[in-house]
Amino acid sequence: MDVETTDIPERPANNFVLDAVVSTVAVSLLRYVAIVILAVTAIEDNGYSRLSSKSSERFVSEDDGSADGTQPVFAEEIRSTSSIERTAAYLRHEAIPEEGGRVDDAQLEARLLERNLTYAGRHPVTSSLRRTAAYLRHEAGPWSLFRGMSAYIAKVAATVQCKDLGLLILPNILQPLLPLLVDFCVAPLSLVLTHIIITVPTKRTWFVRLRHTPLRLSLLTLPVLATEFIVHKFMDLLPNIVIFKVAWPSMVQHGLLFGGLMLLLGIAAYLAVFVFLSVPATIVRIRVQASLLPDEEQPIVPFDRKSFGTISSLRDAMYGVVSTWKTVGSSDRKRYAMSVVKLYVIGAAVVVVITMLWIPSKILRQKKILYIS
């Protein structure tokens, strides 16, 4: 029996590394898009959301010619139906001339007259991923989903450095608190990143924003960061408790049926904790950061920063966690949780596609194929 070997032309040796880098970049970009969409979703107030006639065309129903089944109304009526004041300054960023600079009142009035027809949708602009993406593209340009990427990269780099330093200098007894201490260290970058995402585009870089953001504002976010850490830490521990402390012992002692029932109850408890604790904790963190937005900054989606509480001291920040938590309604939790689930599904689909593309290329890298004749 003869064994014949045939050499297959092999791609460059660094292609494996290149595939890994491309896959990592794709997943990282998707992760950042999720951060942007969820941040905007967390701060939007309930009620009528301003949509221009151009951006509303994407959401007009083909059945009745209205947006989300409602009739079009004039901009003056939109501003009067909501508790949030739609000031001229909020719309001013859309009327900035090409040469830059601030637009005067005459130019602003002309711009408002051009776009006086708006649609008062019953649902917020962040009620769906497609609606949110279209709104951000219209308001902040085609790259709106990637605004603040440089600040995010700086935050990730600072997080890695702080974590490595903490592993070296912290005693073992304090190692479980290392993620919280790292969050405290990168709190200024987290605050700047949130402000970039939730505001209209400006020419200022993230570093300029960081220099002009007082450290005192970052310190005011520490209580809400600690609250979010505690809630998410409990969420991380809950699956192990449900499976290994409750479901598995019940299955061993009382049979498969009872163990399966306890597992289902544990899953229901996990989902309840996610909806009623984890989601509000993240929303509260983003809203507390949004409440520290300077007065001269204009938000990209309608929200009343006063409704999130006024924080001027560390004591106010502690009470502000509770007061801001009360602003998270059931519709806010539902909208945010649905966005999280949809983004997880999209992320899983992307990972599956990348894996399916990577496995065949891995097989084709075999050096030899044996033909048995």
C-alpha positions as CSV (number, residue, x, y, z in Angstrom):
1,M,0.0,0.0,0.0
2,D,1.5,3.3,-1.1
3,V,0.9,6.5,0.8
4,E,1.1,9.6,-1.3
5,T,1.6,13.0,0.3
6,T,0.5,16.2,-1.4
7,D,1.6,19.6,-0.2
8,I,-1.1,22.2,-0.1
9,P,0.0,25.8,-0.5
10,E,-0.2,27.3,2.9
11,R,-1.1,30.9,3.6
12,P,1.3,33.1,5.5
13,A,2.1,31.9,9.1
14,N,0.8,35.1,10.6
15,N,-2.7,34.6,9.2
16,F,-3.8,32.8,12.3
17,V,-2.9,35.9,14.4
18,L,-4.5,38.1,11.8
19,D,-7.8,36.2,12.0
20,A,-7.7,36.4,15.8
21,V,-7.1,40.2,15.7
22,V,-9.9,40.7,13.2
23,S,-12.3,38.7,15.3
24,T,-11.3,40.5,18.5
25,V,-11.8,43.9,16.8
26,A,-15.2,42.9,15.4
27,V,-16.4,41.7,18.8
28,S,-15.0,44.8,20.5
29,L,-16.7,47.2,18.1
30,L,-20.0,45.4,18.7
31,R,-19.5,45.7,22.4
32,Y,-18.9,49.4,22.1
33,V,-22.0,49.9,19.9
34,A,-23.9,48.1,22.7
35,I,-22.5,50.5,25.3
36,V,-23.5,53.5,23.2
37,I,-27.1,52.3,22.6
38,L,-27.6,51.2,26.2
39,A,-26.3,54.5,27.6
40,V,-28.7,56.5,25.4
41,T,-31.5,54.1,26.3
42,A,-30.8,54.6,30.1
43,I,-31.1,58.3,30.1
44,E,-34.1,58.9,27.8
45,D,-37.2,60.2,29.7
46,N,-40.6,58.8,29.1
47,G,-43.0,60.8,27.1
48,Y,-42.8,62.3,23.6
49,S,-39.4,62.3,22.0
50,R,-38.5,64.8,19.4
51,L,-38.0,63.4,15.9
52,S,-37.3,65.6,12.9
53,S,-39.2,65.0,9.7
54,K,-36.2,63.4,8.0
55,S,-35.5,60.9,10.8
56,S,-39.2,60.2,11.3
57,E,-39.6,59.0,7.7
58,R,-37.9,55.8,8.7
59,F,-40.6,55.0,11.2
60,V,-43.7,56.1,9.3
61,S,-46.3,53.4,9.1
62,E,-47.3,52.4,5.6
63,D,-50.9,51.8,6.7
64,D,-51.9,55.2,7.9
65,G,-49.0,57.4,7.0
66,S,-48.2,58.3,10.6
67,A,-45.3,57.6,12.9
68,D,-46.1,54.7,15.2
69,G,-49.7,55.0,14.5
70,T,-50.0,58.7,15.6
71,Q,-50.8,61.8,13.7
72,P,-48.2,64.4,12.9
73,V,-48.3,67.6,14.9
74,F,-46.3,70.8,14.9
75,A,-43.0,71.4,16.8
76,E,-44.6,73.9,19.1
77,E,-47.2,71.3,20.2
78,I,-44.4,68.7,20.8
79,R,-42.6,71.0,23.1
80,S,-45.7,71.8,25.1
81,T,-46.9,68.1,25.5
82,S,-43.8,67.1,27.5
83,S,-42.6,68.1,30.9
84,I,-39.1,68.5,29.4
85,E,-38.6,72.0,28.0
86,R,-37.5,71.9,24.3
87,T,-35.5,75.0,24.3
88,A,-34.0,76.6,21.2
89,A,-30.5,75.7,22.5
90,Y,-31.4,72.0,22.3
91,L,-32.1,72.3,18.5
92,R,-29.2,74.8,17.9
93,H,-26.7,72.1,17.1
94,E,-28.6,71.2,14.0
95,A,-28.3,74.7,12.6
96,I,-24.5,75.2,12.9
97,P,-23.2,76.6,9.6
98,E,-20.5,74.8,7.6
99,E,-17.8,77.3,8.6
100,G,-18.4,76.5,12.2
101,G,-19.2,78.8,15.1
102,R,-22.5,79.5,16.9
103,V,-25.6,80.2,15.0
104,D,-27.5,83.4,15.6
105,D,-31.2,83.7,16.4
106,A,-32.2,84.5,12.8
107,Q,-30.5,81.5,11.4
108,L,-32.0,79.3,14.1
109,E,-35.5,80.6,13.4
110,A,-35.1,79.9,9.7
111,R,-33.9,76.4,10.5
112,L,-36.8,75.8,12.9
113,L,-39.3,76.9,10.2
114,E,-37.8,74.4,7.8
115,R,-38.4,71.5,10.2
116,N,-41.6,72.6,11.9
117,L,-43.3,69.3,11.2
118,T,-42.4,66.6,13.6
119,Y,-44.0,63.3,14.7
120,A,-45.0,62.7,18.3
121,G,-44.5,59.0,18.6
122,R,-46.0,57.1,21.5
123,H,-42.8,55.3,22.0
124,P,-39.3,56.7,22.9
125,V,-36.7,56.9,20.2
126,T,-34.8,54.1,22.1
127,S,-37.8,51.7,22.0
128,S,-35.9,49.5,19.4
129,L,-32.3,49.1,18.3
130,R,-33.1,50.1,14.7
131,R,-35.0,53.2,15.8
132,T,-32.1,54.2,18.2
133,A,-29.4,53.7,15.5
134,A,-31.4,55.7,12.9
135,Y,-32.0,58.5,15.4
136,L,-28.3,58.7,16.4
137,R,-27.2,58.6,12.8
138,H,-29.5,61.5,12.0
139,E,-28.6,63.6,15.0
140,A,-24.8,62.9,15.2
141,G,-23.8,61.6,11.8
142,P,-23.0,58.2,10.3
143,W,-20.3,57.4,12.9
144,S,-22.5,58.3,15.8
145,L,-22.5,54.7,17.2
146,F,-18.7,54.9,17.5
147,R,-18.4,58.4,19.1
148,G,-16.2,58.3,22.2
149,M,-14.2,55.2,21.0
150,S,-10.9,56.9,21.9
151,A,-12.1,57.5,25.4
152,Y,-13.3,53.9,25.7
153,I,-9.8,52.6,24.5
154,A,-8.2,54.9,27.1
155,K,-10.5,53.6,29.8
156,V,-9.8,49.9,28.8
157,A,-6.0,50.6,28.9
158,A,-6.3,52.3,32.3
159,T,-8.4,49.4,33.6
160,V,-5.8,46.9,32.6
161,Q,-3.0,48.9,34.1
162,C,-4.8,49.4,37.4
163,K,-5.8,45.8,37.6
164,D,-2.2,44.6,37.0
165,L,-1.0,47.1,39.7
166,G,-3.7,45.9,42.1
167,L,-2.7,42.3,41.7
168,L,0.9,43.2,42.7
169,I,0.3,45.5,45.7
170,L,-3.0,44.4,47.2
171,P,-3.0,41.6,49.8
172,N,-5.0,38.5,49.2
173,I,-7.8,39.4,51.5
174,L,-8.5,42.5,49.4
175,Q,-8.3,40.8,46.0
176,P,-12.1,40.3,45.8
177,L,-12.5,44.1,46.0
178,L,-10.0,44.7,43.1
179,P,-12.7,45.3,40.4
180,L,-14.4,47.9,42.6
181,L,-11.1,49.7,43.3
182,V,-10.4,49.6,39.6
183,D,-13.8,51.2,38.8
184,F,-13.0,53.9,41.4
185,C,-9.6,54.6,39.7
186,V,-11.1,54.9,36.2
187,A,-14.2,56.8,37.4
188,P,-13.1,60.1,35.6
189,L,-12.8,58.3,32.3
190,S,-16.1,56.6,32.8
191,L,-17.8,59.9,33.5
192,V,-16.2,61.5,30.4
193,L,-17.2,58.6,28.2
194,T,-20.8,58.8,29.3
195,H,-20.9,62.5,28.7
196,I,-19.5,62.1,25.2
197,I,-22.1,59.4,24.3
198,I,-25.2,61.3,25.6
199,T,-24.4,64.8,24.2
200,V,-24.4,66.2,20.8
201,P,-21.1,66.2,18.9
202,T,-18.5,68.8,19.7
203,K,-15.0,69.5,18.5
204,R,-13.5,68.8,21.9
205,T,-11.5,65.7,22.3
206,W,-11.9,63.3,25.2
207,F,-8.6,64.5,26.7
208,V,-9.8,68.1,26.7
209,R,-13.1,67.0,28.4
210,L,-11.1,65.0,30.9
211,R,-8.9,68.1,31.8
212,H,-11.9,70.3,32.2
213,T,-13.9,67.8,34.3
214,P,-13.2,68.4,38.0
215,L,-12.1,65.4,40.1
216,R,-14.9,66.3,42.5
217,L,-17.5,65.2,40.0
218,S,-15.9,61.8,39.6
219,L,-15.8,61.4,43.4
220,L,-19.6,62.0,43.4
221,T,-20.1,58.9,41.3
222,L,-18.3,56.6,43.7
223,P,-21.5,55.6,45.7
224,V,-23.4,54.6,42.6
225,L,-20.3,52.7,41.3
226,A,-20.2,50.8,44.6
227,T,-23.9,50.0,44.3
228,E,-23.6,48.7,40.8
229,F,-20.6,46.6,41.8
230,I,-22.5,44.9,44.7
231,V,-25.5,44.1,42.5
232,H,-23.4,42.7,39.6
233,K,-21.3,40.7,42.0
234,F,-24.4,39.1,43.4
235,M,-25.6,38.4,39.9
236,D,-22.3,36.6,39.2
237,L,-22.6,34.5,42.3
238,L,-26.2,33.6,41.8
239,P,-25.8,31.0,39.0
240,N,-23.4,28.9,41.1
241,I,-25.7,29.1,44.1
242,V,-28.7,28.1,42.1
243,I,-27.0,25.1,40.3
244,F,-24.6,23.8,42.9
245,K,-26.2,24.8,46.2
246,V,-29.9,24.3,45.4
247,A,-30.7,22.4,42.2
248,W,-28.0,19.7,42.3
249,P,-28.5,18.8,46.0
250,S,-32.2,18.7,45.5
251,M,-31.8,16.4,42.5
252,V,-29.6,14.0,44.4
253,Q,-31.8,13.9,47.6
254,H,-35.3,14.1,46.2
255,G,-35.0,13.0,42.6
256,L,-34.8,14.5,39.1
257,L,-38.3,16.0,39.1
258,F,-37.9,18.0,42.3
259,G,-34.4,19.0,41.2
260,G,-35.6,20.3,37.9
261,L,-38.4,22.2,39.6
262,M,-35.8,23.9,41.9
263,L,-33.6,24.7,38.9
264,L,-36.6,26.4,37.1
265,L,-37.3,28.4,40.3
266,G,-33.7,29.4,40.4
267,I,-33.7,30.6,36.8
268,A,-36.9,32.6,37.5
269,A,-35.2,34.2,40.6
270,Y,-32.1,35.0,38.4
271,L,-34.3,36.7,35.8
272,A,-36.1,38.6,38.5
273,V,-32.9,39.8,40.0
274,F,-31.7,40.8,36.5
275,V,-34.8,42.9,35.8
276,F,-35.4,44.4,39.2
277,L,-31.8,44.9,40.5
278,S,-29.2,44.6,37.8
279,V,-30.9,46.6,35.1
280,P,-31.9,49.5,37.5
281,A,-28.4,49.6,39.0
282,T,-26.8,50.2,35.6
283,I,-29.5,52.7,34.6
284,V,-29.0,54.6,37.9
285,R,-25.2,54.7,37.4
286,I,-25.7,56.2,33.9
287,R,-28.3,58.7,35.1
288,V,-26.2,59.8,38.0
289,Q,-23.4,60.5,35.6
290,A,-25.8,62.3,33.3
291,S,-27.0,64.5,36.2
292,L,-23.4,65.8,36.5
293,L,-23.5,67.0,32.9
294,P,-22.4,70.7,32.6
295,D,-25.2,73.1,31.9
296,E,-23.6,74.2,28.6
297,E,-23.7,70.7,27.3
298,Q,-26.7,69.7,25.2
299,P,-28.0,66.1,25.4
300,I,-28.6,64.1,22.3
301,V,-31.9,62.7,23.6
302,P,-34.5,64.4,25.7
303,F,-34.1,64.1,29.4
304,D,-34.5,66.3,32.4
305,R,-31.3,66.2,34.4
306,K,-33.1,67.8,37.4
307,S,-35.4,64.8,37.6
308,F,-32.3,62.6,38.2
309,G,-31.5,64.6,41.3
310,T,-29.0,67.5,42.2
311,I,-25.7,66.1,43.5
312,S,-23.3,68.6,45.0
313,S,-21.7,66.7,47.8
314,L,-20.7,63.1,48.6
315,R,-23.6,62.9,51.1
316,D,-26.0,64.0,48.3
317,A,-24.5,61.4,46.1
318,M,-25.3,58.7,48.6
319,Y,-28.9,59.8,48.9
320,G,-29.0,60.4,45.2
321,V,-28.6,56.7,44.5
322,V,-32.0,56.1,46.2
323,S,-33.7,59.1,44.7
324,T,-32.4,58.3,41.2
325,W,-33.5,54.6,41.6
326,K,-37.0,55.8,42.1
327,T,-36.9,57.5,38.7
328,V,-36.5,54.1,37.0
329,G,-40.0,53.1,36.0
330,S,-41.3,49.7,34.7
331,S,-41.2,51.0,31.1
332,D,-37.5,52.0,31.6
333,R,-36.6,48.6,32.9
334,K,-38.5,46.8,30.1
335,R,-36.9,49.0,27.4
336,Y,-33.4,48.6,28.7
337,A,-33.7,44.8,29.4
338,M,-35.1,44.2,25.9
339,S,-32.2,46.1,24.4
340,V,-29.8,44.0,26.5
341,V,-31.4,40.7,25.3
342,K,-31.4,41.8,21.7
343,L,-27.7,42.8,21.8
344,Y,-26.8,39.5,23.5
345,V,-28.5,37.6,20.6
346,I,-26.7,39.7,18.0
347,G,-23.4,39.2,19.8
348,A,-24.0,35.4,19.9
349,A,-24.9,35.3,16.2
350,V,-21.6,37.2,15.4
351,V,-19.6,34.8,17.4
352,V,-21.2,31.8,15.7
353,V,-20.5,33.4,12.2
354,I,-16.9,34.1,13.1
355,T,-16.5,30.5,14.4
356,M,-18.0,29.0,11.3
357,L,-15.7,31.1,9.1
358,W,-12.6,30.3,11.2
359,I,-13.0,26.5,11.4
360,P,-12.8,25.8,7.6
361,S,-9.8,28.1,7.3
362,K,-8.2,26.2,10.1
363,I,-8.8,22.9,8.3
364,L,-7.3,24.2,5.1
365,R,-4.1,25.0,6.9
366,Q,-3.2,21.3,7.1
367,K,0.2,20.7,5.6
368,K,-0.4,17.3,4.0
369,I,-3.3,15.1,2.9
370,L,-2.8,11.4,2.8
371,Y,-4.2,9.5,-0.1
372,I,-4.4,5.8,0.5
373,S,-4.5,3.9,-2.7
